[in-house]
Amino acid sequence: MKDYIIYTMPPNSIPNLSKKVLQFNEEIKIKSQTSTIFHENFYILNKREISLLETLFSTLQEIPKLQFTSANFNPDGLDIVLYMLSWTIDKTWPVIDLIRVLVLQESAAAYYSKIKDDNLSLFSILLNYLKVPDMNVIHIQLCIKVIINLFHQSAFHISLLMKAHELITVLSTLISKLSYTQESDSKILFLCAQVFQNFSLLWQQGPPFRHAKHYKTIKILVKTSCQLLNKTISCDIHIALLITLGSILRNDSRIYIQVKLFEALLNSSQNSTIKECLMYILECLNNSDSSSIERKF
């Protein structure tokens, strides 16, 4: 089985993350004391909550590479992390970064995946962030990295399949608004391509679940991927998109994409990995049974 793309964090980065969260908590506490109007974003950690959070950070710091573990986390501490997302957007980036690491851990993933309240659901929170107009690019990148990491733990797989249409629609809308020349936008494009790649892998080797909008979802993904391949993008983005399309074509012969795009890319590309991916896709397309084609993109 192939591995999903994930974004880990070195354990020595955890103290800085902890320091920043506690710093923001103190700033919010001071602001709440000086403000004449109490605001819901003035969620302030009390001493017990700070202690629970410090324990959570300590547990994370002891995990090699913060990747594969059976470490246990106190549910109250995990809840506090979600509550901090009610802070103003400028204060939430270390919280999102913390969640990025937590969802890789088995016990944390099991806990978060069972939350039914939409206000506290990771999927709802992340999607809402990505829908905010003119959202800070750092926040966008962190949110997408969390989504990428959700694929690592099977506890999230059914939810990912159920939310695939909405997630890919939101990401495709985001992609349509990006510039292809700015470095920050290029990073977002690469992260979106990696989400697509993880989805293609989940459809291939994940649970045998298909949402009613499964093929509509694939249509959006394939269309967005092909539009990106027509743009001037980095080799890394090209490769991620081509791997995604190759995986989809390998696992569903009913999907057909016109070959002209890939033939043109094959003739123009100088990258050996890209050429290899393109030749595979063209082979899949040429071997497709045209009589069974139901959806043409």
C-alpha positions in Angstrom: 0.0 0.0 0.0 1.2 3.5 -0.8 1.5 6.1 2.0 -0.4 9.3 2.2 1.4 12.6 2.1 1.7 14.1 5.5 3.3 17.1 7.2 5.1 16.4 10.5 6.8 18.7 12.9 10.2 18.3 14.6 9.7 17.8 18.4 12.0 20.8 19.2 9.4 23.1 17.6 6.8 22.2 20.2 8.1 24.5 22.9 7.9 27.5 20.6 4.4 26.6 19.6 3.4 26.2 23.3 5.0 29.6 24.1 3.1 31.3 21.3 -0.3 29.9 22.3 0.2 30.9 25.9 1.4 34.4 24.8 -1.7 34.9 22.7 -3.9 33.7 25.7 -2.3 36.3 27.9 -2.8 39.0 25.2 -6.5 38.1 24.9 -6.8 38.1 28.7 -5.4 41.7 28.9 -7.6 42.8 26.0 -10.7 41.4 27.7 -9.9 43.3 30.9 -9.5 46.6 29.0 -12.4 46.2 26.6 -15.8 47.7 27.5 -17.6 45.1 25.5 -17.1 41.4 26.2 -16.7 39.5 23.0 -17.1 35.8 22.3 -13.5 35.7 20.9 -12.2 36.5 24.5 -12.1 32.8 25.3 -9.5 32.7 28.1 -7.7 29.7 29.4 -7.9 29.3 33.2 -5.2 27.7 35.3 -6.6 24.1 34.9 -6.9 24.5 31.2 -3.3 25.8 30.9 -2.1 22.8 32.9 -4.0 20.4 30.6 -2.5 22.2 27.6 1.0 22.0 28.9 0.6 18.3 29.5 -0.6 17.9 25.9 2.4 19.8 24.6 4.7 17.7 26.8 3.2 14.5 25.4 3.7 15.7 21.9 7.3 16.7 22.5 8.2 13.1 23.7 6.9 11.6 20.4 9.7 10.9 17.9 9.0 12.9 14.7 5.5 13.5 16.0 4.3 11.0 13.6 3.3 7.4 14.5 2.2 6.9 18.1 -0.1 5.2 20.5 0.2 8.1 23.0 -2.9 9.0 24.9 -4.3 12.5 25.1 -6.7 13.8 27.7 -10.1 14.5 25.9 -10.4 17.7 28.0 -7.1 18.9 26.6 -8.2 18.1 23.0 -11.4 20.1 23.6 -9.5 23.1 24.8 -7.6 23.1 21.5 -10.8 23.4 19.6 -12.2 26.1 21.9 -9.1 28.2 21.1 -10.2 28.4 17.5 -12.9 30.9 18.7 -10.0 33.4 19.1 -9.7 36.1 16.4 -8.1 34.9 13.2 -4.8 36.6 13.8 -4.3 34.5 17.0 -5.4 31.1 15.7 -2.4 30.1 13.5 -0.5 28.3 16.2 -3.7 26.5 17.2 -4.2 25.3 13.6 -0.6 24.2 13.5 -1.1 22.3 16.7 -4.1 20.5 15.2 -2.0 19.6 12.2 0.2 17.5 14.5 -2.5 16.2 16.7 -4.6 14.6 13.9 -1.6 12.4 13.1 -1.9 10.8 16.5 -4.2 7.8 16.8 -6.0 8.7 20.0 -6.5 12.4 19.1 -7.8 11.4 15.6 -10.2 8.9 17.1 -11.5 11.6 19.5 -11.8 14.4 16.9 -13.4 12.1 14.3 -16.3 11.3 16.5 -17.4 14.9 17.1 -20.8 15.5 15.7 -21.3 19.1 16.7 -20.8 21.2 13.5 -19.4 24.1 15.5 -16.6 21.8 16.7 -16.2 19.5 13.7 -12.7 19.8 12.2 -14.1 19.6 8.7 -16.6 22.4 9.3 -13.9 24.6 11.0 -11.4 24.1 8.2 -13.9 24.6 5.4 -15.2 27.8 7.0 -11.6 29.1 7.2 -11.0 28.4 3.6 -14.2 30.2 2.6 -13.2 33.4 4.3 -12.6 36.1 1.7 -9.0 37.4 1.6 -7.9 34.9 4.3 -4.2 35.2 5.2 -2.1 32.9 3.1 -0.4 31.4 6.1 -3.8 30.4 7.5 -4.8 28.9 4.2 -1.6 26.9 4.0 -1.9 25.6 7.6 -5.6 24.6 7.0 -4.8 22.7 3.9 -1.9 20.9 5.7 -4.4 19.8 8.4 -6.6 18.4 5.6 -3.6 16.6 4.1 -2.8 15.1 7.5 -6.3 13.8 8.1 -5.8 11.1 5.5 -3.1 9.5 7.7 -5.5 8.1 10.3 -8.2 5.8 9.1 -10.6 7.2 11.7 -11.1 10.2 9.3 -11.5 8.2 6.1 -15.3 7.9 6.0 -15.7 11.5 6.9 -13.2 12.5 4.2 -15.2 10.4 1.7 -18.4 12.0 2.8 -16.9 15.5 2.6 -14.9 14.9 -0.6 -17.3 16.8 -2.8 -17.5 19.9 -0.6 -13.7 19.9 0.1 -12.7 19.6 -3.5 -15.3 22.2 -4.6 -13.9 24.6 -2.0 -10.3 24.0 -3.0 -11.1 24.3 -6.7 -12.8 27.6 -6.1 -9.8 28.7 -4.1 -7.4 27.7 -6.9 -9.4 29.7 -9.5 -8.7 32.9 -7.5 -5.0 32.4 -7.1 -2.2 34.0 -9.1 0.3 31.6 -10.7 3.2 34.0 -10.4 3.3 34.7 -6.6 5.4 32.3 -4.5 2.8 32.1 -1.7 0.1 31.2 -4.2 2.3 28.6 -5.8 2.7 26.9 -2.3 -1.1 26.8 -1.9 -1.5 25.3 -5.4 1.0 22.6 -4.4 -0.8 21.8 -1.2 -4.1 21.6 -3.1 -2.5 19.2 -5.6 -1.4 17.1 -2.6 -4.9 16.9 -1.2 -6.1 15.7 -4.7 -3.3 13.1 -4.6 -4.3 11.9 -1.2 -8.0 11.6 -2.3 -7.0 9.6 -5.3 -5.1 7.2 -3.0 -8.1 7.0 -0.6 -10.5 6.2 -3.4 -8.0 3.4 -4.4 -7.2 1.8 -1.1 -9.6 3.2 1.5 -13.0 1.9 2.6 -15.4 0.9 -0.2 -17.6 3.9 0.4 -18.9 6.1 -2.5 -20.9 9.3 -1.9 -23.8 9.9 -4.2 -21.8 12.8 -5.7 -18.7 10.7 -6.2 -18.4 11.1 -10.0 -19.4 14.8 -9.8 -16.5 15.2 -7.3 -14.1 13.4 -9.7 -15.3 15.6 -12.5 -14.5 18.8 -10.5 -11.1 17.4 -9.5 -10.1 16.3 -13.0 -11.3 19.5 -14.6 -9.4 21.6 -12.1 -6.3 19.4 -12.5 -6.3 19.7 -16.3 -6.8 23.5 -16.1 -3.8 23.7 -13.8 -1.7 21.5 -16.1 -2.3 24.1 -18.9 -0.8 26.8 -16.7 2.9 27.6 -16.0 3.3 25.7 -12.7 6.2 24.0 -11.0 7.4 20.5 -11.7 6.3 19.4 -8.2 2.7 20.5 -8.9 2.7 18.9 -12.3 3.9 15.6 -10.8 1.3 15.6 -8.0 -1.5 16.3 -10.4 -0.3 13.7 -12.9 0.0 11.0 -10.2 -3.6 11.9 -9.1 -5.0 11.6 -12.6 -3.0 8.4 -13.3 -4.4 6.8 -10.1 -8.0 7.8 -11.0 -7.7 6.5 -14.5 -6.2 3.2 -13.3 -9.1 2.6 -11.0 -12.0 3.6 -13.1 -12.1 2.9 -16.8 -15.3 4.9 -17.2 -13.4 8.1 -16.9 -12.0 9.6 -20.1 -9.8 12.7 -20.6 -8.9 14.0 -24.0 -5.4 13.0 -24.9 -4.3 16.3 -26.6 -3.3 18.0 -23.4 -1.1 15.1 -22.3 0.5 14.7 -25.7 1.4 18.4 -25.8 2.9 18.2 -22.3 4.9 15.1 -23.2 6.4 16.9 -26.2 7.3 20.0 -24.2 8.4 18.6 -20.9 12.1 18.0 -20.1 11.5 16.4 -16.7 11.9 12.6 -16.7 9.4 12.0 -13.9 6.8 14.1 -15.6 7.4 12.3 -18.9 7.0 8.9 -17.1 3.7 10.0 -15.6 2.4 11.3 -18.9 3.3 8.1 -20.7 1.4 6.1 -18.1 -1.7 8.4 -18.4 -1.6 8.1 -22.2 -1.4 4.4 -22.0 -4.4 4.3 -19.7 -6.4 6.5 -22.0 -5.4 4.5 -25.1 -6.4 1.3 -23.4 -9.8 2.7 -22.3 -12.9 1.0 -23.9 -14.6 3.9 -25.6 -17.9 2.0 -25.5 -17.9 2.1 -21.7 -17.1 5.8 -21.4 -19.8 7.5 -19.4 -18.2 10.8 -18.4 -16.0 12.9 -20.6 -14.0 15.7 -19.1 
